[in-house]
Amino acid sequence: MSDLTGELIDGRYQLLRQVANGGMAAIYEAIDTRLDRKVAVKIMHSHLAQDDAYVSRFIREAKAAAALSHPNIVAVQDQGWNQNGVPAVFLVMELIEGHSLREYLNERGRFEIKDAINYLTPILSALSAAHTLGIVHRDIKPENIMISNEGRVKVADFGLARGELIGSTMTAESSVILGSVSYLSPEQVQRGIADSRSDVYAAGILAYEMLIGDKPFSADSPIQIAYMHVNEEVPRLRSKRREIPQALDDLIARATAKNPDDRPRTAIEFLDELAQIQVDLDPKKNQMSLGLDLPVEPIREKSRTKNRLNSEVIAVKEFEEKVQDEVKEKKTETTRQLKRKEEKKRRASKRVRRNRKVALVLAIALGVGGWWGLVGPGSQVVVPSTVGATYDEAVSVLQPLGLTAAVVESRFDEEIAKGNVIESIPAGGGKVQANGRVDFILSKGPERYTIPKTAGLTVSAAQNVLSKFPLEILAVNETFNDEIPKGFVIQTRPEAGTSVRRDAQVEITVSKGIEQIALASYLGKSGEQALNELTEAGFDVQPTYAYSENVLELAVISQNPAGGIALNKGAKVSIVISKGPRYTFIPSNLKGMTTDDAKKLLRSLGLEPKVIPTGKNKIKKVTSVSPVEKTKVERGSVVTIKVQ
């Protein structure tokens, strides 16, 4: 993601400078122009903003932190989408001017016992507030603990949090990837499940690192570290540092137990036990809530890379100037000695003349040494390390040394950002002649290629387009398609427009055209059977009904197209179903039947009965029929019956 410094986000937040850049987002120091105050604006990388899962996680972070109001939790003030200017999903937080706990650990190594407790107390206080609301952080680590310049401890980054207020989060697999493996609880590694006891475990590992100065497990790969969390016990503190109180050792051992049931259930329980240990260690200490205001000493300000490099340059220049002064003094002194000796030359004894020769040799050696250091091969400058710096920063570091810079190569790199230095020639710490040149190899950023559009091309044309990129083209996959003609590309996987690494595998899917299906004949068969089987086969069946003197009622009279050929899937098939013979005869046994029986009989023959009641009998029977019995009539005709 390019640096957005100078942009105005959402018409309100003026980005001043980029202060951090992670795998998911970049954080900027900004000015809230509406309220005229400094804030931190977290902006998701543009390529992730197209992924709904990442955007959802980003918004969850806002909801998680916004649901919490605690002095030891970084406050979220706003969230939105930049509608004007650069498209961006952003989060606005309070600006913490200070350092992370990781920087404190890097500077101090292990902490004093009382200092470790003082740092751990506000962290647990913040987690207690979250656990009270049912929110689990799931990513407690030193990088997410900020200490302001005034000594206030703040817990940040609720991006992996979960709870009733914010809904579920990532899947089991993704939570393991996104969390920091050195602080992951065994249940997170094994099952991707996390609750308040998982935060307790991470806080216990954090306490271990503060007290011992190192993580409990280390290995060459994250997978090995995760394996150790699942299968090995965290070492006891007193096995590494004897002066740690037994009660504190027992508490951290329980907090880092492999079985979640053996740990304190929440940060609240953890904090209560830690507070009691602190009272036991120092009964006179005022035991008011340290979670609200921790008076820790601010970390010593560390200069940025550029300042560090500049200091190296100044040190080198001072060293060179010192050497030059010493050489000048020695040369002056040597010259004076030679003049004095020239004046006394005639009076010198053999011993003195011998000493003069020795002095002359020394003078020559000094002169050669001065030449070597000032203008000869010894006049070399130490090249400062510039790996990871931008080219402009590297040039600004070399200029005070009198060195020039040149870019000799650009290459892809998965870790070094685009435009930054991968390597210098000579490397940092090497030497180059004064006023010489340092060559740089710059990063082109991660090597990515965009899958070109090939839909609608022939197979050979698509392969030719893809072969222009360093991709691995897999065997062609064929499938039926109703829209793309046979032999033409339907799509690729990954899809066109996707950004992939070098040698990524690409599968081409080609159309086999419309699927052909064999059509069977249903003449004389049940019309219902024909409708069901033809529809299931994928045909568009259009039935009609007609009288037939030869085909049984509800059987198929005709079919179009006829059976025995292959048709495209979805083709129309017409069938005519028999309604039986057109004519029938008036039954001869109607007279004497009850009204209901006569009506049923007539309707079964396809005739429509018309009843004319007469008389006063309760149960009426047929007395006459019109047309008369045994008369041939067309189906659907009206038959009048009188009943009394």
Order of alpha helices (4+ residues) and beta strands (2+ residues): beta-beta-beta-beta-alpha-beta-beta-beta-alpha-alpha-beta-beta-alpha-alpha-alpha-alpha-alpha-alpha-alpha-alpha-beta-alpha-beta-beta-beta-beta-beta-alpha-beta-beta-beta-beta-beta-beta-alpha-beta-beta-beta-beta-beta-alpha-beta-beta-beta-beta
